[in-house]
Amino acid sequence: MRALARSLTLALTLAAPAQAQSLYEATSDLDLYPCEMSTLSCTTLRLPLDHRSPHGPGKIDITFALSFANVESRGILFYVVGGPGASGLASAENYLSSFEDGLTDYLDIVFVDQRGTGPDNGLACPIAQARFDAADLSIRDPDTAKATARAYVADCTAEMNRAYLLPYVASDQAIRDTEAFRQKIGAPKVWLYGESYGTQFVQAYAAAFPQAVQGVILDGVVDLSLDAPGFYTAYTLAAEAILTRTLAACDENAACARDMGAPAGQVYDRIAAQLDQQPIRVPLTLASGRVESRQLTRGLFESNTFFALYSPEGRAEFLRTLAAAGRGNFVPMLHLGYANMQIDPETGVGIPDPGWFGAAFFAITCTDYDSGTGTPDERADQILAQAAALAPQAPRLLRAYFQEQLACAYWPHQGPPTRPARYVGGDWPTLILNGDADPITPISMAYDLLDSAANAYGIFMQGGPHVIWGRGLPCPDSIVRAALLDGTLPAARDQQCRQDLVKDYTALTLTDPADLQNPLAVAQAVDTELYQSIPLSVWDGVHPTTIGCDHGGTLSVTPTDSGTDYGFQDCRFWPDLALSGAGIEVNFGDPDDSITLGLTASGGATGAITYQYRLAEESWSISGMWNGQPAQLPRLP
């Protein structure tokens, strides 16, 4: 039976905390300056490099970004992002924009660039990281797997330019950085929010400094008491089950099933078996129009699979790329791998990301967890033996269990051999948020905490994404808002809500050769492919760029004051049709929003057409000539 609340007389409503002063007032003596990556105010504290030796000579600058309440402050929230390795400052604006209206009016919010992240202390090795992420690793070839992990650690530590930080980036050091900031502003009680890895940080913070806590929100929960094998086993099995559900969902969707042409699980397993034999050669068109042969590896394929499971939208995107691959077009799958792994499609080499520091992930994870006993090779052998035992239960995603652990086995700094006790809460309320389709922080961990933590409340979602707050969903957004602003606790100790497992699958376009004879079908297919383009989905929207089309030719995009201009140069979204011309997208967010395409076609069809879709009316029109006939809308029956 799940543990009851600390007291049956605990009121459902707690008075909103009275802060001695707002964050704005509390930071009046600090040196504030505009943040580089947002409109927020930043402040930097010079802190001990090693909090275990606070009077030692080493120092480190830790930067905090501050969002001051616009109207009045009803409390302070310390927001701890996931990873580890994500930059809190780089993502702050994005998170703030996702909150419910009014939340930032009455809440002070603090973000931090944790040790190992950000422009000053970031640990990154994008070139080595990309090679490791794309590498083919198998328990059937343990020597190669170990050599690959060993080479990654050596190359990564050589590539990063701040290796001196490696002994000092464990979570316990970062927690003391954040507590130092709280002390600097007068030591108020604060709400602690953590997502994914951030839930580890927040649980440990609350246990170390209970006097600091007004309330705790854990979103995508990690059970701190699990050792590395326990944690990786839990999430590998969860991911395997969610993949099975996702593939089954495709079979139940008419468009997805039609695109696959066979049960989705069969298509997946056929491609995986092909990649087990050797990488698949993919002809990739570069911005210059030149075609270069690239490799789709099993590593990229499995990484795409795992990343897709994080959200309903990601699952739909992956199923579409899987369907294309099943039909012989592996370009979208390759582009998806490049996008997920931060690889430049033009060069095939890893590129830096100002919001993500992959080496920090390992630097923090490997020093938070223990990799086992013995030499690095002996630790790696133990991990691979554990993976072999787990293989029958995880035939598709076994790599998720052992890849990161192998890197940690060779990492120069190891974590402690014992794990912290499971989080037990305190006098404050703890809101536990999780979904049953979470591949990295399985819902089982959240239930375990709900069973053991005092004053805990569970908000659980069927379907949905990994990390569920701040996505515009009434559950849990309205529940969290009420707790933060009004002190109103959830109406019940255990609540559930539902979202889609797979969101809005978009069918492949022009799969029937006869569709090429229909100019409206072609124009609408071009419109669809623009919005489904994986390279455009990661475009920064600021700098003009050119990408290769799947089957040859190029597409250029240029940002304008009103939206985006497109340029097509023999662009082949499909093998038998080349398109040239221009497009204008108007994206003001008002009734004038539209897309207009002026295209000439050659190959399987010829012609010149003008197509327009107006968003406000959801209406379309077409004119021109196609295959020698006037292009016009079909008469409705």
C-alpha positions in Angstrom: 0.0 0.0 0.0 1.3 3.4 -0.8 2.4 5.5 2.1 -0.3 8.0 3.4 0.4 11.6 3.7 2.3 12.6 6.9 -0.9 13.5 8.6 -4.6 12.9 7.7 -5.2 16.5 8.9 -2.8 18.0 6.4 -4.8 20.8 4.8 -5.4 20.6 1.0 -4.4 24.3 0.9 -1.3 25.8 2.3 -1.0 29.5 2.6 1.1 31.0 -0.1 4.6 31.6 1.4 5.3 35.1 2.5 8.7 36.1 1.2 10.7 38.5 3.2 11.5 40.2 -0.1 11.3 39.5 -3.8 14.2 38.2 -5.7 14.7 41.6 -7.3 15.1 43.1 -3.9 17.3 40.3 -2.6 19.7 40.7 -5.5 20.0 44.5 -5.1 23.6 44.2 -3.8 24.7 41.8 -6.6 26.4 42.7 -9.8 23.6 42.2 -12.4 24.1 42.4 -16.1 22.2 41.4 -19.2 22.5 37.7 -20.0 24.1 36.9 -23.4 21.6 34.3 -24.5 18.3 35.8 -23.2 16.6 38.9 -22.0 17.1 37.9 -18.4 19.4 39.4 -15.8 22.5 37.4 -15.0 24.9 37.4 -12.0 28.1 35.5 -11.5 29.4 34.2 -8.2 33.1 33.3 -7.7 33.0 30.0 -5.7 35.4 27.4 -4.5 36.5 25.0 -7.2 36.2 22.2 -4.6 33.6 22.8 -1.9 35.3 20.0 0.1 38.3 22.3 0.4 36.6 25.7 0.4 39.7 27.6 1.4 41.9 26.1 -1.3 43.2 28.3 -4.1 41.0 27.1 -6.9 37.9 29.2 -7.8 35.2 28.8 -10.4 32.7 31.3 -11.8 29.1 30.1 -11.7 26.5 32.1 -13.6 22.8 32.4 -12.6 20.0 33.8 -14.8 17.2 35.6 -13.0 13.6 36.0 -14.2 12.0 38.5 -11.8 8.2 38.4 -11.2 6.5 41.0 -13.4 3.8 42.0 -11.0 4.6 40.8 -7.5 6.6 37.9 -6.1 4.7 35.0 -4.4 7.8 32.9 -4.2 11.1 31.8 -5.8 11.6 28.8 -8.0 15.0 27.2 -8.6 14.7 25.5 -12.0 17.1 22.7 -12.6 17.2 21.4 -16.2 18.0 17.9 -17.4 20.9 16.1 -19.0 23.2 16.3 -17.2 24.9 18.6 -19.7 22.1 21.0 -20.7 22.7 24.7 -20.2 20.1 26.3 -18.0 20.9 29.8 -19.3 20.6 28.8 -23.0 17.2 27.2 -22.5 15.8 29.6 -20.0 13.8 31.7 -22.5 12.3 28.6 -24.1 11.1 27.3 -20.8 9.7 30.6 -19.6 7.7 31.0 -22.9 6.1 27.6 -22.3 4.7 28.5 -18.9 1.0 29.2 -18.3 0.0 32.8 -18.6 0.6 34.7 -15.4 3.1 32.4 -13.9 6.1 34.7 -14.6 4.0 37.6 -13.3 4.0 36.2 -9.8 7.0 33.9 -9.6 10.7 34.6 -9.4 12.6 32.0 -11.3 16.3 31.1 -11.2 18.3 29.2 -13.8 21.9 28.2 -13.6 24.7 27.0 -15.9 25.8 24.0 -13.8 29.5 23.1 -13.7 30.5 21.6 -17.0 28.0 23.6 -19.0 27.9 27.1 -20.5 30.4 29.3 -22.3 32.7 29.6 -19.3 32.9 26.1 -17.9 31.5 24.0 -20.7 32.9 20.5 -21.3 32.4 19.5 -24.9 34.0 17.2 -27.4 31.6 17.3 -30.4 34.0 15.6 -32.8 34.7 12.6 -30.6 31.1 12.5 -29.4 29.7 12.2 -32.9 32.1 9.3 -33.7 31.1 7.5 -30.5 27.4 8.1 -31.0 27.4 6.8 -34.6 29.7 3.8 -33.8 28.5 0.3 -34.2 28.7 -1.4 -30.8 27.7 -5.0 -30.1 28.0 -7.4 -27.3 28.9 -10.0 -30.0 32.2 -8.1 -30.5 33.2 -7.0 -27.0 36.8 -6.2 -27.9 35.7 -3.6 -30.5 33.1 -2.2 -28.1 35.7 -1.7 -25.4 38.2 -0.3 -27.8 35.6 2.2 -29.1 34.7 3.3 -25.6 38.3 3.6 -24.6 39.1 5.7 -27.7 36.1 7.9 -27.1 37.3 8.8 -23.5 40.9 9.5 -24.7 39.8 11.6 -27.7 37.1 13.4 -25.7 39.3 14.4 -22.8 42.0 15.5 -25.3 39.5 17.6 -27.4 37.9 19.5 -24.5 39.9 22.5 -23.3 38.8 22.4 -19.7 39.9 19.0 -18.6 41.1 20.4 -15.3 37.4 20.7 -14.2 36.8 17.0 -14.5 37.4 16.2 -10.8 35.0 19.0 -9.7 31.8 18.6 -11.6 29.9 16.0 -9.6 26.3 16.9 -8.6 27.2 17.4 -5.0 29.6 20.3 -6.0 26.9 21.9 -8.2 24.3 21.6 -5.4 26.6 23.6 -3.1 27.0 26.2 -5.9 23.2 26.7 -5.9 23.0 26.8 -2.1 25.7 29.4 -2.1 23.5 31.6 -4.3 20.5 31.0 -2.0 22.7 32.1 0.9 23.8 35.1 -1.0 20.2 36.3 -1.5 19.3 36.0 2.2 18.6 32.2 2.4 14.8 32.3 1.6 12.8 29.1 1.4 12.5 28.2 -2.3 10.6 25.8 -4.6 12.8 23.3 -6.3 11.9 22.1 -9.8 13.9 19.4 -11.5 13.3 17.7 -14.8 14.9 14.3 -15.6 18.5 14.5 -14.3 17.4 17.6 -12.5 15.2 15.4 -10.3 18.4 13.8 -9.0 19.9 17.2 -8.3 16.7 18.4 -6.5 16.3 15.3 -4.4 19.9 15.5 -3.2 19.6 19.3 -2.6 16.5 18.8 -0.5 18.1 16.1 1.5 21.3 18.1 2.1 19.5 21.4 2.9 16.0 20.8 4.1 15.8 24.2 5.7 15.9 25.7 2.1 12.8 23.9 0.8 9.4 25.4 0.4 8.3 22.7 -2.0 9.7 20.2 -4.5 8.5 19.3 -8.1 10.0 16.2 -9.7 9.3 15.8 -13.4 10.5 12.6 -15.0 11.8 11.0 -11.9 15.1 9.3 -11.3 15.3 7.0 -8.2 18.5 8.1 -6.5 18.8 4.8 -4.7 19.4 2.8 -7.9 22.9 1.9 -8.8 24.0 2.2 -12.4 23.0 -1.3 -13.5 19.7 -0.9 -11.8 19.0 2.5 -13.5 20.1 1.4 -16.9 18.1 -1.8 -16.7 15.0 0.0 -15.7 15.1 2.5 -18.6 16.3 0.0 -21.2 13.3 -2.2 -20.5 11.0 0.8 -20.4 12.2 2.0 -23.8 11.9 -1.4 -25.3 8.3 -1.6 -24.2 7.5 1.9 -25.4 9.0 1.1 -28.8 6.8 -1.9 -29.1 3.8 0.3 -28.3 4.8 2.9 -30.8 5.3 0.3 -33.6 1.9 -1.2 -32.7 0.3 2.3 -32.8 1.5 2.6 -36.4 -0.2 -0.6 -37.4 -3.5 0.9 -36.0 -3.1 4.1 -37.9 -4.4 3.7 -41.5 -1.9 6.2 -43.1 1.1 4.8 -41.2 0.2 1.2 -41.9 -0.2 2.0 -45.6 3.1 3.7 -45.7 4.9 0.9 -44.0 3.4 -1.7 -46.3 4.0 -4.4 -43.6 3.7 -4.5 -39.8 5.9 -1.7 -38.5 7.8 -4.1 -36.2 8.7 -6.2 -39.3 10.0 -3.1 -41.1 12.0 -2.1 -38.1 13.5 -5.5 -37.6 14.3 -5.9 -41.3 16.3 -2.6 -41.4 18.0 -3.5 -38.1 19.1 -6.9 -39.4 20.5 -5.2 -42.5 22.5 -2.8 -40.4 23.7 -5.7 -38.3 25.5 -6.9 -41.3 27.0 -3.6 -42.4 26.2 0.1 -42.6 23.8 1.2 -45.3 25.3 3.5 -48.0 23.1 6.6 -48.4 23.5 9.1 -51.3 23.3 12.5 -49.6 23.0 15.7 -51.7 25.0 18.5 -50.2 24.3 22.3 -50.4 26.5 22.5 -53.5 24.3 19.9 -55.3 27.1 17.4 -55.2 26.1 13.9 -54.1 28.2 12.2 -51.5 28.0 8.6 -50.2 27.5 8.5 -46.5 26.9 5.6 -44.0 23.8 5.0 -41.9 25.1 2.9 -39.0 23.2 0.8 -36.5 24.4 3.3 -33.9 22.6 6.2 -35.6 19.5 4.0 -36.2 19.2 3.0 -32.6 19.9 6.5 -31.4 17.1 7.8 -33.6 14.8 5.2 -32.2 15.6 6.0 -28.6 15.4 9.8 -29.1 12.0 9.4 -30.9 10.5 7.8 -27.8 10.8 11.1 -25.8 7.7 12.7 -27.2 4.5 12.0 -29.2 5.8 14.2 -32.0 9.1 12.5 -32.0 7.5 9.1 -32.3 5.4 10.3 -35.3 8.5 11.7 -37.0 10.5 8.5 -36.5 7.7 6.4 -37.9 7.6 8.5 -41.0 11.4 8.2 -41.5 11.1 4.5 -40.8 8.4 4.2 -43.5 10.5 6.0 -46.0 13.5 3.8 -45.2 11.3 0.7 -45.6 10.6 2.0 -49.1 14.3 2.4 -49.8 14.8 6.1 -49.0 17.2 6.3 -46.1 18.0 10.0 -46.5 15.5 11.1 -43.8 16.8 8.5 -41.4 20.3 9.7 -41.9 19.3 13.4 -41.5 17.5 12.5 -38.3 20.6 10.9 -37.0 22.7 13.9 -37.8 20.1 16.2 -36.1 19.9 14.1 -33.0 23.7 13.6 -32.7 24.6 17.2 -33.6 26.5 16.2 -36.8 27.0 18.7 -39.6 25.4 17.1 -42.7 27.8 18.9 -45.0 30.9 17.4 -43.3 29.7 14.5 -41.3 31.6 15.9 -38.3 30.2 16.7 -34.9 29.5 20.4 -34.2 29.2 22.4 -30.9 25.8 23.1 -29.4 25.6 26.1 -27.1 22.8 24.5 -25.2 24.2 21.0 -24.8 27.6 19.8 -23.5 28.0 16.1 -24.1 31.3 15.7 -22.3 29.6 17.2 -19.2 27.0 14.4 -19.4 29.8 11.9 -18.9 31.8 14.0 -16.5 28.9 14.3 -14.2 27.2 10.9 -14.7 30.5 8.9 -14.3 31.4 10.7 -11.1 27.9 10.5 -9.6 27.6 6.7 -10.3 30.0 3.8 -9.7 31.1 1.7 -12.7 32.0 -1.3 -10.7 35.2 -2.8 -9.3 38.6 -3.6 -10.9 40.5 -2.2 -13.8 38.7 -0.2 -16.6 38.8 -3.3 -18.8 37.4 -5.5 -16.0 34.6 -3.0 -15.3 33.8 -3.0 -19.0 33.7 -6.8 -19.1 31.2 -6.8 -16.2 29.0 -4.3 -18.0 29.0 -6.3 -21.2 28.2 -9.5 -19.3 25.3 -7.8 -17.7 24.2 -6.6 -21.1 24.3 -10.2 -22.5 22.1 -11.4 -19.7 19.6 -8.6 -20.4 19.7 -9.1 -24.2 16.6 -11.5 -24.4 14.5 -8.8 -22.8 15.8 -5.9 -24.9 16.4 -7.3 -28.5 16.0 -3.9 -30.2 17.5 -1.4 -27.8 20.2 -3.2 -25.9 22.7 -0.6 -26.8 20.9 1.8 -24.4 22.0 -0.4 -21.5 25.7 -0.6 -22.2 27.0 2.3 -24.4 27.1 5.0 -21.7 28.3 2.6 -19.0 31.2 1.5 -21.2 32.3 5.1 -21.5 32.1 5.5 -17.7 34.1 2.4 -17.2 37.1 4.2 -18.8 36.3 7.7 -17.5 39.2 9.1 -15.5 37.1 9.8 -12.4 34.7 7.3 -10.8 31.7 7.8 -8.5 31.3 6.5 -5.0 30.6 2.8 -4.5 27.4 3.4 -2.5 24.1 5.2 -3.5 22.2 7.7 -1.5 19.0 6.7 0.3 15.8 7.0 -1.6 14.2 10.4 -1.3 11.7 10.5 1.6 10.3 14.1 1.3 9.9 16.3 4.3 7.5 18.9 5.8 7.1 20.5 2.4 4.9 19.2 -0.4 6.5 17.1 -3.2 4.7 16.9 -6.6 5.8 13.9 -8.6 5.2 14.1 -12.4 5.7 11.3 -14.8 4.3 9.6 -17.9 3.9 5.9 -18.7 5.6 6.5 -22.1 8.8 7.9 -20.6 11.8 5.9 -22.0 14.5 7.4 -19.8 12.9 7.9 -16.4 10.4 5.1 -16.2 7.1 5.7 -14.4 8.0 2.8 -12.0 10.6 5.1 -10.4 8.0 7.8 -9.8 5.6 5.4 -8.2 8.4 4.1 -5.9 8.9 7.7 -4.7 5.2 8.3 -4.2 5.1 5.2 -2.0 8.0 6.3 0.2 8.0 10.1 0.3 6.1 12.1 2.9 3.6 14.7 1.7 3.9 13.5 -1.9 1.4 13.9 -4.7 1.5 12.0 -8.0 0.3 13.4 -11.3 0.7 10.7 -13.9 0.1 10.8 -17.7 -0.9 8.0 -20.0 1.0 8.5 -23.3 2.6 11.9 -23.6 6.3 12.9 -23.4 9.3 12.6 -21.2 8.9 15.6 -18.8 5.3 16.7 -18.8 5.1 20.2 -17.2 5.3 23.3 -19.4 3.9 21.8 -22.6 0.6 23.6 -22.6 -1.3 20.7 -21.1 -3.9 21.5 -18.4 -2.7 18.4 -16.6 -0.2 19.0 -15.0 0.2 22.7 -15.8 -2.8 24.0 -13.8 -2.0 21.7 -10.9 1.6 23.0 -10.7 0.5 26.6 -11.1 -2.0 26.3 -8.2 0.7 24.9 -5.9 3.4 27.5 -6.9 1.2 30.6 -6.8 -1.6 29.9 -4.3 -0.2 27.1 -2.2 -3.1 24.9 -3.3 -2.1 21.2 -3.2 -3.5 18.6 -5.7 -7.1 17.5 -5.1 -6.0 13.9 -4.6 -2.8 12.1 -3.8 -2.7 10.2 -7.1 -4.1 11.7 -10.3 -4.0 10.6 -13.9 -4.5 12.2 -17.3 -4.0 11.2 -20.9 -2.2 12.4 -24.0 -1.5 10.7 -27.3 1.2 8.2 -27.6 1.9 9.1 -31.2 0.9 12.6 -32.3 -0.5 13.4 -35.8 1.3 11.0 -38.1 1.9 12.7 -41.5 1.7 10.3 -44.5 4.4 10.1 -47.0 3.6 12.0 -50.1 3.2 11.0 -53.8 3.7 7.3 -53.1 1.5 6.5 -56.1 3.1 7.4 -59.4 -0.3 8.5 -60.7 -0.2 11.4 -58.2 2.4 13.1 -60.3 -0.3 13.8 -62.9 -2.3 15.9 -60.3 -0.8 19.4 -60.0 -2.7 20.1 -56.8 -1.5 16.8 -55.2 2.1 17.8 -56.2 1.8 21.4 -54.8 0.3 20.2 -51.5 3.0 17.5 -51.3 5.7 20.1 -51.6 4.0 22.1 -48.8 4.0 19.0 -46.6 7.7 18.2 -47.3 8.7 21.7 -46.3 7.2 21.2 -43.0 8.4 17.7 -42.6 12.0 18.4 -43.6 14.3 17.3 -40.8 17.2 19.7 -41.8 14.7 22.6 -41.8 13.4 21.6 -38.4 16.8 22.2 -36.9 17.5 25.4 -39.0 18.1 28.4 -36.7 15.7 30.5 -38.7 18.2 33.4 -38.7 21.0 32.6 -41.2 20.2 31.8 -44.9 21.0 28.2 -45.7 20.9 25.6 -48.5 20.1 21.9 -48.1 20.1 19.0 -50.4 16.8 17.4 -51.4 16.3 13.7 -50.8 16.9 12.6 -54.4 19.0 15.4 -55.8 18.9 19.2 -56.3 18.8 21.8 -53.6 16.4 23.9 -51.5 17.5 27.3 -50.2 15.8 29.1 -47.3 16.1 32.8 -46.4 14.5 34.5 -43.4 12.6 37.7 -44.1 10.7 40.3 -42.1 7.5 38.5 -42.8 8.5 34.9 -42.8 10.7 32.7 -45.1 11.6 32.7 -48.8 12.3 29.4 -50.5 14.4 28.7 -53.6 14.1 25.4 -55.5 16.9 24.3 -57.9 16.1 21.0 -59.5 14.9 19.9 -56.1 13.8 16.2 -56.1 11.7 15.3 -53.1 10.7 12.3 -55.2 12.9 10.4 -57.7 10.9 11.2 -60.8 10.1 14.9 -60.4 12.5 17.9 -60.4 11.2 21.2 -59.2 12.6 24.7 -59.7 11.2 28.1 -58.7 10.4 30.0 -55.5 8.2 30.0 -52.5 7.1 32.8 -50.1 5.9 32.0 -46.6 4.2 34.8 -44.7 4.2 34.0 -41.0 3.0 37.0 -39.0 0.7 35.0 -36.7 -2.2 36.9 -38.2 -4.9 36.4 -40.9 -2.5 37.2 -43.7 -0.4 34.0 -43.0 0.0 32.0 -46.1 2.4 30.1 -48.3 2.7 30.7 -52.1 4.7 28.4 -54.4 5.7 29.2 -58.0 7.2 26.0 -59.5 8.2 24.6 -62.8 8.4 20.8 -63.1 10.3 18.3 -65.2 10.7 14.6 -65.3 7.6 12.5 -64.5 5.5 15.5 -65.1 6.0 18.9 -66.7 4.5 22.3 -66.2 4.5 25.6 -64.4 2.1 26.2 -61.5 1.3 28.8 -58.8 -0.2 27.5 -55.6 -1.4 29.3 -52.5 -2.6 28.2 -49.2 -4.1 30.7 -46.8 -4.0 29.7 -43.1 -6.8 31.8 -41.8 -9.4 30.4 -44.2 -7.7 27.0 -44.5 -8.2 27.5 -48.2 -6.1 26.8 -51.3 -6.0 27.7 -55.0 -3.9 26.7 -58.0 -3.3 28.0 -61.5 -1.0 27.4 -64.5 -0.3 24.5 -66.8 0.4 20.9 -66.1 1.2 18.2 -68.7 -0.1 20.6 -71.3 -3.5 21.1 -69.6 -4.7 24.0 -67.4 -4.0 23.4 -63.7 -7.2 23.9 -61.8 -9.0 22.6 -58.8 -11.1 19.5 -59.2 -14.8 20.0 -59.2 -16.3 18.7 -55.9 -18.8 15.9 -56.4 
